Amino acid sequence: MLKRIVFLAALSTLTVLIGCNSGGASIYYIQGFNVLSDGPPLSFRQDGLTISNGLPYGTSSGFLPGTIVGSKRIEIQPVLADLSLGDPLIDTNVDVSKDIETSLIVAGNFDDPELIVVTTDRRKRPISEIFFQFVHAVNAQDALDVYVAAPDVDLSTTAPFATIEKFEFTASMLIPFGEYVISVTPAGNPGQVLYVSDLLTFVDIPEIDFDGVEWLVAIADNFSIGDSSLRLLVSSENGGFALDAAGTGAALRITNASPDAPALDTFLDEDFSAPLTSNTGYADRSPVTPIPAAVATVSVTETGTVDPILHEYDREYLQSTVFDSILVRDVAEMTNLTFGGNPRSVVTDGKMRFANVSTEASFVSVYLADSGTSDLDEDDLIVRDLPFPASTDYLRLLPGEYSLIITERSTTENETVIIGPIPYEFLGGEVQTGLIILPESGGDEEVLMVYDDLLP
């Protein structure tokens, strides 16, 4: 079943101020759009002036106005994990013209980036109609057909909205208000649907004249979850967002960090006919398991049983997000540490998040020092006073060899080293979770268990 998504545009102050070119001023508009599949945030500059600095993957900067048309030197650089700028990925000249919107889309991959320069006429603001413009930014796919059609239309009997060659783009085209489904197929093959959206509803409100939208849609590889190989990344005047394929849900992975627990099964929404995950022993992680994107109840039992329920909890699971749920404390007091993420691999980064799941560690800190270092230095601190139970977000770390030191303190004591110093190498493209956990064999001296988040 398709989910309905309703779009109502909103008028912004910026639109009122610069939406129209009055008089004879030579105003152009320019923005950056980061669709670099395995790349970090990007810095966009024109003639040495910043368009955007640190633009994350899948987002656009929004259009900035300029007053001197002509050739502009465009430099696009990666923003590395230490926030320094790497060598330019793109260094070229781009012509900008009066009353033209120019979008600088960086596609491809880090070792072979592709600059797609998309231009369209600047329309009078506010926007009162619906305009779509598509860009083919999929790395390993030849020409694509795009359909913008009413629900349940047979694609084999319908002409595509547009056919797009790799790294090319369509014109910005008008469509009427109404209900649509966007579908993408290989060119000339309507039976092989690579992507289909939820039902998109665009509402015409007669009382206002700013109910339109103008979308620049990058068709990109899907690094999230779900069955579709593609995902749509949308740049619009009211912000950027992703359109996941219809039916995209969430995913859940269970880790058993309960020191005295047996192997565990979990069940979703009190359906005890079959476990969601099964036989997860201490310090083990289950596979990533698809679940609906909704509020759900997870029940935890000993493997092979449905009674008694050792722990049960509710939470909302968001679309296209992988959730990790770590079961902590002894069985009699079992609770959970649950957090979401989307582990996209970035070639310039070693990405790692830390979770304190040791009942013996009140607050932990993590130091990442030069290889061979054993002393604690405030400059090497990357995680400070992480309580039990809690986790960090993914940290961006420069690839290289380091000395990793983890300390613990109570509310009154000075910190003491509990793990390390241990030599540790972060590789570009890695995405990991490190658990500070009591050892499987028992005892009260914590260990660091590292898990590869790119594994299913």
Secondary structure as UniProt FT lines:
FT   STRAND          4..7
FT   HELIX           13..18
FT   TURN            23..24
FT   STRAND          28..34
FT   TURN            37..38
FT   STRAND          42..46
FT   TURN            47..48
FT   STRAND          49..55
FT   TURN            57..58
FT   STRAND          64..66
FT   STRAND          70..79
FT   TURN            81..82
FT   STRAND          90..96
FT   TURN            98..99
FT   STRAND          100..109
FT   TURN            110..111
FT   STRAND          112..121
FT   STRAND          130..136
FT   TURN            139..140
FT   STRAND          144..149
FT   TURN            151..152
FT   HELIX           155..157
FT   STRAND          162..164
FT   TURN            166..167
FT   STRAND          173..175
FT   STRAND          178..186
FT   TURN            187..188
FT   TURN            190..191
FT   STRAND          195..197
FT   STRAND          199..202
FT   TURN            206..207
FT   STRAND          213..221
FT   STRAND          230..235
FT   TURN            237..238
FT   STRAND          241..243
FT   TURN            246..247
FT   STRAND          250..257
FT   TURN            259..260
FT   STRAND          264..268
FT   TURN            269..270
FT   TURN            272..273
FT   STRAND          277..280
FT   STRAND          289..291
FT   STRAND          295..302
FT   TURN            303..304
FT   STRAND          311..316
FT   TURN            319..320
FT   STRAND          322..328
FT   HELIX           331..333
FT   STRAND          335..341
FT   TURN            347..348
FT   STRAND          350..356
FT   TURN            359..360
FT   STRAND          363..370
FT   TURN            371..372
FT   HELIX           378..380
FT   STRAND          381..387
FT   STRAND          390..391
FT   STRAND          395..397
FT   STRAND          400..409
FT   STRAND          416..426
FT   TURN            428..429
FT   STRAND          431..437
FT   TURN            440..441
FT   STRAND          447..452
FT   TURN            453..454
//
